Amino acid sequence: MDYLFPERFTFLLNNSNMTYEQIAKELGLKSKGTISKYASGKVKKIELSMLVKISELFDVSPIWLLGFTDDMHYKIKK
């Protein structure tokens, strides 16, 4: 399976009304440079807590962000 996080994160960034600075602040990051690193794929392992923050900020499924489903709003059934 391909690592789709950078591609999907970039999609969210491009379709957001927020700046990189605003997104970094919302995610609790000190620098917008980290946003660029996530989008470019330079960060190969994303912390689970950050994955959850990103999915909550953009209202998408973390499972979708990682590429395990094509459904952006996938919910795990109990």
Secondary structure, 3 states (H helix, E strand, C coil): CCCCHHHHHHHHHHCCCCCHHHHHHHHCCCCCHHHHHHHHCCCCCCCHHHHHHHHHHHCCCHHHHHCCCCCCCCCCCC
